[in-house]
Structures are given as C-alpha cells and as structure tokens.
Amino acid sequence: MLNFKEYKDKKEESIQELVYSIIFNLITDIPDSLLCPNKDPDKRADLLIKQAALKAAAVSTTLSVPAGLTGVLTSIPDIAAVWRIQAQLVSDLACTYGKFAMLSREAMVWCLFRHSAASLLRDVAVRTGSRIVVQKLSFTALQKLLQKIGVKVSANFLGRIALRAIPAIGAIGNGAYTYFDTTEVGKTAMVYFKSLEGIEKPELVENSIDKEPEASENDESDTANESDETKFSDDSQSHYF
C-alpha cells in the first residue's frame, strides 16, 4: 500500500502532467479572433479585459460551487476553461491593436504567465527602449519552459483546491482570484501589443520574405557572371588561336 507521502507525490505528478498538457495545447493551437484593428484600441482593450475577467470569474465560481470530492474533480475543467478564455483574450487584444501576426507561441506564454511565473519568463522577453522583444525558442526549449511553468502553477493550484472544501466561500474566493488573474493577463498583453506600434510585420516573417528574392537575384547575377566569364574565355581562346 502507498503511504500518504507517496500518494501525495503521485497526485502532484498527475496534476502537473494534466496542467502541462493543457498549457501545451493552448500554446500550440492559438485561437483565432473575429475582431479587427480598432481606431481607439486602448478603450476597446479595457472593455475586452473587463468582459473576459467577468466571464472567467463566472465560470470559475460556478465550477467551484460543488464541495468535497466533486469540487476537486471540477478543478481541472475549471482551470482549462479559464485559460481558454484568457488565451482568447490575448488573441482578441492582438487583433484590436492590429498585431495578430506577431502573436507567436512565446508571446502567448509570456502574456498568460508573466504575472504568475515571472522568474521563469524573465529571459523570454527583453525590453529595448519602449519596445518589448519576445525571444524565439526552439521546440525543446519551449517544452522545458512549459514543464517548469506546469510545476509552478500546479503548486499554486493545489493550494487553491483546499478552498473548494469550504462551500460558498471557496467559490467566491476562486472567482475573485480568477478575475484578478485574467485582468493581469489582459494588462500584460495590452502592454506588449502597444509596444509594437509602428511595426508592420513580425521580424522573422519579414526576414524570410525579404531574403528569398535577394537570393534569387544573386543567383541570377551569378549565372550572368558565369556566362559572361565563359563567353570571355571563349573569345580569348579564339583570339589566341
């Protein structure tokens, strides 16, 4: 039989795996948005953040109402639903500021978890003047980062599960925390996309597009040079002979 410590460790590992799986699916499948760039993006962004925070808080409060074992079972769907709302908020804000093309996986991670896992994300984004530059990570590095975030979030999540044992009060507490959490996600995303004003294309896309024509032009010039050299060589030979 498992002792209490072994049971607790296995429970934490299973929760960490579930949390990592949810985060990974969110990051690899960034939600689309039906919104368009707005003439007054700041005002629209404030409204979107408030609406998303209220929606997430309502979902969290509703799923936190059941107490005991039922409340624990609804905790994973709770956090998954809240993160989907927050990810959609980030996408909507990106479209509001006309920067959806710059919403990379790394940018989504930074917007969602900067306030709750700042120590893990300090090297992901760098501020250069008024602009925030999000670093591109390899797939392996991104996986390791998401696993670390999963461990950190799971630790906080296990503490919040205890609140579910208290009817009504636990539901209100989780709802209030979710409202604050979603608001912070929105503020982070708002600051990030505002810092990209004046930039029309993401850097990686711009480079990949611009370099291909140059390469073809260079190839054409090289080919032309080779043909000229061959012609010159033939002319030289015919001259000497």
Residue frames relative to the residue before (quaternion, step in Angstrom):
aa qw qx qy qz dx dy dz
M 1.0000 0.0000 0.0000 0.0000 0.00 0.00 0.00
L 0.4705 -0.6644 0.5022 0.2916 3.55 -1.12 0.67
N 0.3643 -0.6901 0.5647 0.2686 3.55 -1.02 0.71
F 0.7307 -0.4506 0.2784 0.4306 3.57 -1.28 0.22
K 0.6511 0.5274 -0.3219 0.4409 3.59 0.98 -0.87
E 0.6627 0.4962 -0.3069 0.4695 3.59 0.93 -0.89
Y 0.6382 0.5234 -0.3199 0.4653 3.57 1.04 -0.83
K 0.6550 0.5119 -0.3071 0.4633 3.59 0.97 -0.86
D 0.6515 0.5166 -0.3154 0.4573 3.59 0.98 -0.88
K 0.6646 0.4980 -0.3054 0.4659 3.59 0.94 -0.87
K 0.6317 0.5303 -0.3245 0.4630 3.56 1.07 -0.79
E 0.6555 0.5068 -0.3086 0.4672 3.59 0.96 -0.85
E 0.6431 0.5236 -0.3214 0.4571 3.59 1.00 -0.84
S 0.6655 0.4990 -0.3113 0.4595 3.59 0.92 -0.87
I 0.6464 0.5054 -0.3185 0.4746 3.59 1.01 -0.77
Q 0.6352 0.5286 -0.3255 0.4596 3.58 1.00 -0.81
E 0.6502 0.5119 -0.3117 0.4670 3.59 1.00 -0.81
L 0.6522 0.5086 -0.3083 0.4701 3.57 1.01 -0.82
V 0.6558 0.5065 -0.3054 0.4692 3.57 0.95 -0.90
Y 0.6444 0.5131 -0.3223 0.4665 3.60 0.93 -0.86
S 0.6498 0.5253 -0.3159 0.4495 3.59 0.95 -0.88
I 0.6526 0.5085 -0.3108 0.4680 3.59 0.98 -0.85
I 0.6670 0.4983 -0.3021 0.4644 3.59 0.90 -0.96
F 0.6546 0.5293 -0.3161 0.4374 3.59 0.90 -0.94
N 0.6652 0.4961 -0.3028 0.4687 3.59 0.95 -0.87
L 0.6315 0.5344 -0.3307 0.4541 3.59 1.05 -0.74
I 0.7101 0.4791 -0.2607 0.4453 3.56 0.88 -0.99
T 0.7183 0.4454 -0.2558 0.4694 3.59 0.97 -0.82
D 0.7515 0.2685 -0.1786 0.5756 3.59 1.24 -0.24
I 0.0835 -0.8329 0.5469 0.0128 3.57 0.43 1.26
P 0.4291 -0.7304 0.4620 0.2626 3.63 -0.67 1.02
D 0.4545 -0.6569 0.5301 0.2845 3.53 -1.18 0.66
S 0.2355 -0.7529 0.5953 0.1525 3.53 -1.32 0.25
L 0.3693 -0.7343 0.5320 0.2035 3.56 -1.09 0.77
L 0.5216 0.6577 -0.4041 0.3635 3.58 1.29 -0.05
C 0.3042 -0.7269 0.5893 0.1784 3.53 -1.32 0.44
P 0.6549 -0.4776 0.3794 0.4462 3.62 -1.20 0.28
N 0.2724 -0.7911 0.5367 0.1090 3.55 -0.93 0.99
K 0.5503 -0.6240 0.4450 0.3314 3.57 -1.13 0.69
D 0.7620 0.1813 -0.1066 0.6124 3.57 1.18 -0.65
P 0.1207 -0.8644 0.4827 0.0721 3.60 0.51 1.19
D 0.6229 0.5580 -0.3567 0.4164 3.61 1.00 -0.72
K 0.6677 0.4926 -0.2971 0.4726 3.57 0.93 -0.90
R 0.6605 0.4959 -0.3010 0.4766 3.56 0.98 -0.88
A 0.6375 0.5374 -0.3267 0.4451 3.58 1.01 -0.81
D 0.6282 0.5310 -0.3346 0.4598 3.61 0.97 -0.82
L 0.6634 0.5014 -0.3011 0.4666 3.58 0.97 -0.86
L 0.6557 0.5149 -0.3095 0.4574 3.59 0.95 -0.88
I 0.6476 0.5205 -0.3160 0.4581 3.58 0.98 -0.86
K 0.6620 0.5020 -0.3051 0.4655 3.58 0.92 -0.88
Q 0.6602 0.5081 -0.3094 0.4586 3.59 0.91 -0.88
A 0.6756 0.4900 -0.2922 0.4669 3.58 0.92 -0.91
A 0.6420 0.5250 -0.3227 0.4562 3.59 1.00 -0.81
L 0.6568 0.4978 -0.3058 0.4767 3.60 0.97 -0.83
K 0.6569 0.5124 -0.3076 0.4597 3.58 0.97 -0.86
A 0.6718 0.4911 -0.2933 0.4706 3.58 0.92 -0.93
A 0.6471 0.5169 -0.3181 0.4614 3.59 0.99 -0.83
A 0.6453 0.5210 -0.3213 0.4571 3.59 1.00 -0.80
V 0.6499 0.5077 -0.3115 0.4720 3.58 0.99 -0.86
S 0.6767 0.4999 -0.2904 0.4559 3.58 0.88 -0.96
T 0.6513 0.5148 -0.3125 0.4617 3.57 0.96 -0.86
T 0.6632 0.5171 -0.3031 0.4483 3.59 0.92 -0.92
L 0.7178 0.4355 -0.2519 0.4814 3.57 0.90 -0.92
S 0.6573 0.5039 -0.3121 0.4655 3.60 1.24 -0.27
V 0.4629 0.7065 -0.4355 0.3113 3.59 1.26 -0.16
P 0.6662 0.4744 -0.3338 0.4687 3.65 0.83 -0.85
A 0.2497 -0.7749 0.5653 0.1329 3.58 -0.91 0.91
G 0.7433 0.4171 -0.2934 0.4330 3.55 -1.32 0.11
L 0.8342 -0.1776 0.1444 0.5016 3.56 -1.16 -0.74
T 0.6222 0.5463 -0.3431 0.4435 3.59 1.01 -0.77
G 0.6434 0.5284 -0.3119 0.4576 3.56 1.02 -0.82
V 0.6403 0.5149 -0.3192 0.4723 3.58 1.05 -0.79
L 0.6600 0.5249 -0.3005 0.4457 3.60 1.00 -0.85
T 0.6982 0.4496 -0.2734 0.4854 3.59 1.13 -0.61
S 0.4752 0.7044 -0.4291 0.3064 3.60 1.24 -0.10
I 0.6626 0.4990 -0.3121 0.4632 3.60 0.99 -0.78
P 0.6533 0.4739 -0.3303 0.4895 3.66 0.87 -0.77
D 0.5851 0.5835 -0.3587 0.4341 3.58 1.13 -0.65
I 0.7314 0.4265 -0.2518 0.4688 3.57 0.67 -1.08
A 0.6188 0.5396 -0.3456 0.4545 3.60 1.09 -0.67
A 0.6691 0.4964 -0.2982 0.4658 3.59 0.93 -0.90
V 0.6493 0.5178 -0.3160 0.4588 3.58 0.97 -0.85
W 0.6722 0.4898 -0.3058 0.4634 3.61 0.88 -0.87
R 0.6159 0.5283 -0.3556 0.4639 3.61 1.06 -0.63
I 0.6347 0.5138 -0.3223 0.4788 3.58 1.01 -0.79
Q 0.6726 0.4962 -0.2947 0.4632 3.58 0.94 -0.88
A 0.6412 0.5109 -0.3259 0.4707 3.60 1.00 -0.79
Q 0.6412 0.5090 -0.3222 0.4754 3.58 1.03 -0.76
L 0.6069 0.5512 -0.3413 0.4598 3.57 1.09 -0.72
V 0.6504 0.5098 -0.3167 0.4656 3.60 0.91 -0.89
S 0.6569 0.5016 -0.3112 0.4691 3.60 0.95 -0.85
D 0.6548 0.5129 -0.3113 0.4596 3.59 0.97 -0.86
L 0.6526 0.5023 -0.3116 0.4740 3.58 1.01 -0.78
A 0.6138 0.5438 -0.3442 0.4573 3.58 1.05 -0.75
C 0.6785 0.4698 -0.2889 0.4853 3.60 0.95 -0.85
T 0.6120 0.5619 -0.3500 0.4326 3.60 1.02 -0.75
Y 0.7373 0.3679 -0.2122 0.5254 3.58 1.03 -0.79
G 0.4929 -0.6870 0.4167 0.3338 3.60 1.27 0.09
K 0.5841 0.6001 -0.3498 0.4199 3.59 1.16 0.57
F 0.2418 0.8057 -0.5159 0.1618 3.59 1.13 0.51
A 0.6089 0.5711 -0.3515 0.4238 3.60 1.09 -0.67
M 0.6916 0.4678 -0.2673 0.4810 3.59 1.22 -0.47
L 0.5149 0.6422 -0.4199 0.3823 3.57 1.28 0.04
S 0.0318 -0.8163 0.5752 -0.0425 3.55 0.04 1.34
R 0.6885 -0.4426 0.3551 0.4516 3.56 -1.30 0.05
E 0.6574 0.5158 -0.3108 0.4530 3.56 0.98 -0.86
A 0.6444 0.5171 -0.3186 0.4645 3.58 1.04 -0.79
M 0.6330 0.5262 -0.3293 0.4627 3.59 1.03 -0.76
V 0.6374 0.5180 -0.3213 0.4714 3.60 0.97 -0.86
W 0.6703 0.5117 -0.3002 0.4458 3.57 0.88 -0.97
C 0.6750 0.4937 -0.2981 0.4601 3.59 0.92 -0.87
L 0.7018 0.4904 -0.2750 0.4375 3.60 0.93 -0.88
F 0.8478 0.2258 -0.0594 0.4762 3.58 0.86 -0.92
R 0.3664 0.7497 -0.4940 0.2442 3.61 1.18 0.11
H 0.7123 0.4675 -0.2681 0.4496 3.61 0.89 -0.89
S 0.7500 0.3901 -0.2155 0.4887 3.60 1.11 -0.59
A 0.7824 0.1688 -0.1107 0.5892 3.62 1.22 -0.34
A 0.0351 0.8612 -0.5050 0.0458 3.55 0.94 0.96
S 0.6506 0.5408 -0.3264 0.4216 3.60 0.94 -0.83
L 0.6826 0.4805 -0.2853 0.4710 3.59 1.10 -0.63
L 0.7508 0.4065 -0.1949 0.4827 3.57 1.17 -0.58
R 0.3907 0.7590 -0.4628 0.2391 3.59 1.23 0.09
D 0.7176 0.4177 -0.2558 0.4951 3.62 1.14 -0.52
V 0.5289 0.6462 -0.4066 0.3706 3.59 1.26 -0.12
A 0.7963 0.1617 -0.0725 0.5783 3.58 0.99 -0.83
V 0.1168 -0.7822 0.6113 0.0308 3.55 -1.03 0.88
R 0.2948 -0.7492 0.5644 0.1823 3.57 -0.90 0.90
T 0.0390 -0.7712 0.6353 -0.0096 3.53 -0.84 1.07
G 0.7966 -0.0899 0.0059 0.5977 3.55 -0.10 1.30
S 0.7826 -0.2524 0.2145 0.5272 3.57 -0.67 -1.08
R 0.6336 0.5427 -0.3189 0.4498 3.57 1.29 -0.11
I 0.2603 -0.7338 0.6076 0.1567 3.55 -1.16 0.73
V 0.1345 -0.7965 0.5881 0.0409 3.57 -0.66 1.15
V 0.2120 -0.7738 0.5884 0.1005 3.56 -0.69 1.13
Q 0.3874 -0.7460 0.4988 0.2110 3.56 -0.70 1.11
K 0.4008 -0.6896 0.5453 0.2579 3.57 -1.12 0.67
L 0.1861 -0.7934 0.5753 0.0706 3.57 -0.87 1.01
S 0.5084 -0.6004 0.5080 0.3506 3.54 -1.19 0.52
F 0.6650 -0.5119 0.3513 0.4151 3.58 -1.21 0.42
T 0.6504 0.5178 -0.3142 0.4585 3.59 0.98 -0.82
A 0.6615 0.4985 -0.3030 0.4712 3.58 0.95 -0.91
L 0.6383 0.5229 -0.3239 0.4628 3.57 1.04 -0.77
Q 0.6313 0.5331 -0.3261 0.4592 3.58 0.99 -0.80
K 0.6658 0.4990 -0.3017 0.4656 3.58 0.90 -0.93
L 0.6389 0.5237 -0.3214 0.4628 3.58 1.01 -0.82
L 0.6707 0.4960 -0.3000 0.4628 3.59 0.92 -0.90
Q 0.6206 0.5350 -0.3409 0.4608 3.59 1.07 -0.67
K 0.6519 0.5021 -0.3096 0.4766 3.58 1.01 -0.83
I 0.6389 0.5091 -0.3230 0.4778 3.56 1.01 -0.81
G 0.6265 0.5504 -0.3283 0.4436 3.57 1.03 -0.81
V 0.6419 0.5164 -0.3167 0.4701 3.59 1.01 -0.82
K 0.6887 0.4877 -0.2819 0.4565 3.58 0.88 -0.98
V 0.6743 0.4866 -0.2931 0.4718 3.56 0.91 -0.92
S 0.6293 0.5476 -0.3356 0.4375 3.59 1.02 -0.77
A 0.6240 0.5392 -0.3386 0.4530 3.58 1.03 -0.77
N 0.6701 0.4706 -0.2920 0.4942 3.58 0.97 -0.85
F 0.6405 0.5551 -0.3109 0.4302 3.53 1.05 -0.84
L 0.6403 0.5271 -0.3236 0.4554 3.59 0.99 -0.82
G 0.6340 0.5252 -0.3271 0.4640 3.56 1.09 -0.69
R 0.6722 0.4975 -0.2981 0.4601 3.56 1.04 -0.76
I 0.5562 0.6112 -0.3937 0.4026 3.59 1.16 -0.53
A 0.5955 0.5882 -0.3597 0.4122 3.58 1.10 -0.73
L 0.6047 0.5754 -0.3509 0.4244 3.58 1.10 -0.65
R 0.6169 0.5838 -0.3445 0.3999 3.57 1.12 -0.66
A 0.5695 0.5944 -0.3858 0.4166 3.56 1.21 -0.30
I 0.6846 0.4347 -0.2700 0.5191 3.57 1.25 -0.38
P 0.3523 -0.7593 0.5000 0.2221 3.62 -0.33 1.16
A 0.8302 0.2160 -0.1932 0.4763 3.56 -1.22 0.65
I 0.7242 0.4136 -0.2541 0.4898 3.60 0.62 -1.11
G 0.6519 0.5164 -0.3074 0.4624 3.57 0.98 -0.85
A 0.6479 0.5198 -0.3122 0.4610 3.57 1.01 -0.85
I 0.6647 0.4956 -0.2981 0.4730 3.58 0.94 -0.90
G 0.6482 0.5284 -0.3107 0.4517 3.58 0.99 -0.85
N 0.6724 0.4811 -0.2955 0.4786 3.59 0.94 -0.88
G 0.6369 0.5319 -0.3250 0.4536 3.57 1.02 -0.77
A 0.6595 0.5047 -0.3014 0.4685 3.58 0.97 -0.88
Y 0.6489 0.5138 -0.3168 0.4632 3.58 0.97 -0.87
T 0.6619 0.5126 -0.3026 0.4556 3.58 0.97 -0.89
Y 0.6128 0.5407 -0.3446 0.4618 3.59 1.05 -0.74
F 0.6670 0.4912 -0.2882 0.4804 3.58 0.92 -0.95
D 0.6597 0.5277 -0.3059 0.4391 3.59 0.91 -0.97
T 0.6821 0.4841 -0.2834 0.4691 3.59 0.89 -0.93
T 0.6203 0.5383 -0.3357 0.4612 3.57 1.05 -0.74
E 0.6572 0.5057 -0.3072 0.4669 3.59 0.99 -0.82
V 0.6097 0.5372 -0.3447 0.4701 3.59 1.05 -0.74
G 0.6685 0.5107 -0.2909 0.4556 3.56 0.93 -0.93
K 0.6540 0.5136 -0.3120 0.4595 3.58 0.95 -0.85
T 0.6450 0.5201 -0.3178 0.4610 3.58 0.98 -0.86
A 0.6707 0.4906 -0.2933 0.4726 3.57 0.92 -0.92
M 0.6337 0.5446 -0.3227 0.4445 3.57 1.00 -0.83
V 0.6600 0.4958 -0.2973 0.4798 3.57 0.94 -0.90
Y 0.6553 0.5266 -0.3161 0.4397 3.58 0.94 -0.87
F 0.7313 0.4295 -0.2563 0.4637 3.59 0.74 -1.00
K 0.5957 0.5433 -0.3642 0.4662 3.59 1.14 -0.52
S 0.6513 0.5303 -0.3198 0.4385 3.58 1.05 -0.72
L 0.6653 0.5073 -0.2957 0.4610 3.59 1.26 -0.32
E 0.3450 0.7525 -0.4954 0.2632 3.59 1.24 0.21
G 0.7674 0.3180 -0.2604 0.4922 3.56 -0.94 0.93
I 0.6455 0.4585 -0.3189 0.5211 3.58 1.29 -0.15
E 0.2876 -0.8169 0.4817 0.1340 3.56 -0.48 1.21
K 0.8100 0.1482 -0.0483 0.5653 3.57 1.04 -0.79
P 0.5280 -0.5804 0.4898 0.3801 3.59 -1.17 0.44
E 0.6231 -0.6133 0.3440 0.3423 3.53 -0.97 0.90
L 0.6761 0.5105 -0.3027 0.4367 3.58 0.90 -0.94
V 0.6573 0.5048 -0.3127 0.4641 3.58 0.96 -0.85
E 0.6435 0.5337 -0.3196 0.4460 3.55 0.97 -0.91
N 0.6737 0.4999 -0.3011 0.4535 3.58 0.90 -0.91
S 0.6749 0.5056 -0.3042 0.4431 3.57 0.90 -0.92
I 0.6639 0.4910 -0.3068 0.4733 3.57 1.08 -0.69
D 0.7147 0.4874 -0.2646 0.4263 3.53 0.84 -1.02
K 0.6916 0.5146 -0.2984 0.4096 3.57 1.00 -0.74
E 0.6015 0.5980 -0.3661 0.3828 3.59 1.07 -0.61
P 0.6711 0.4730 -0.3258 0.4687 3.64 0.85 -0.81
E 0.6156 0.5518 -0.3463 0.4435 3.57 1.07 -0.76
A 0.6489 0.5223 -0.3194 0.4518 3.53 0.99 -0.88
S 0.6662 0.5002 -0.3108 0.4576 3.57 0.96 -0.88
E 0.6340 0.5284 -0.3263 0.4608 3.55 1.08 -0.80
N 0.6410 0.5206 -0.3186 0.4654 3.56 1.05 -0.84
D 0.6385 0.5282 -0.3285 0.4531 3.57 1.03 -0.85
E 0.6540 0.5146 -0.3165 0.4553 3.55 1.00 -0.88
S 0.6633 0.5004 -0.3069 0.4641 3.56 0.98 -0.87
D 0.6285 0.5283 -0.3351 0.4622 3.58 1.07 -0.79
T 0.6491 0.5204 -0.3133 0.4579 3.55 0.99 -0.91
A 0.6462 0.5184 -0.3113 0.4656 3.54 1.03 -0.90
N 0.6489 0.5213 -0.3177 0.4542 3.58 1.00 -0.86
E 0.6446 0.5257 -0.3195 0.4539 3.54 1.01 -0.89
S 0.6662 0.4984 -0.3113 0.4593 3.59 0.93 -0.88
D 0.6355 0.5248 -0.3266 0.4627 3.58 1.08 -0.78
E 0.6529 0.5128 -0.3144 0.4603 3.53 1.02 -0.88
T 0.6439 0.5224 -0.3226 0.4566 3.57 1.01 -0.83
K 0.6477 0.5196 -0.3065 0.4653 3.50 1.03 -0.92
F 0.6527 0.5173 -0.3106 0.4581 3.55 0.96 -0.91
S 0.6458 0.5273 -0.3159 0.4529 3.54 1.03 -0.88
D 0.6574 0.5090 -0.3107 0.4607 3.56 0.97 -0.90
D 0.6492 0.5215 -0.3144 0.4557 3.54 1.00 -0.91
S 0.6455 0.5340 -0.3161 0.4452 3.55 1.06 -0.88
Q 0.6571 0.5180 -0.3077 0.4530 3.51 1.00 -0.92
S 0.6674 0.4952 -0.3063 0.4642 3.55 0.92 -0.93
H 0.6258 0.5454 -0.3365 0.4446 3.58 1.10 -0.67
Y 0.7032 0.4577 -0.2734 0.4705 3.54 0.94 -0.94
F 0.6966 0.4316 -0.2927 0.4928 3.58 1.03 -0.63
